[in-house]
Amino acid sequence: MENINKYIAIKAKIDCEPQQSDFEVKTEPFSLTVKPGSKDVIIKNLYVSIDLYQINRMKTVSSSQKASEFAIQIGPGEVNDAYGVGKVVASGNPKFVKGDYVVGLISNKLGRV
């Protein structure tokens, strides 16, 4: 079953106060089917916390980008990992079943956990 994943990405590095025009909504098709034999988990994001440190990740240069693996730089069009809550919609992993709620560092785009 094909679905559309909608997410927000930055258009360019942000070195001042972020403006709505610095961001864009992107979409991509994806399937809710997990490949047989994989341990992939597909999660529907319900809540994502965009904390203040995320602004430093969007800047051209920030000392925090080298201080922590959670503060690495985000380039234009790249996904923004953040802490959040989601619900499992499909799983090939025995630790997670459809309907489970998960909390942790999650992504707003396919292919990243």
Secondary structure, 3 states (H helix, E strand, C coil): CEEEEEEEEECCCCCCCCCHHHEEEEEEEEECCCCCCCCCEEEEEEEECCCCHHHHHHCCCCCHHHHCHHHCCCCCCCCCCEEEEEEEEEECCCCCCCCCEEEEEECCCCCCC
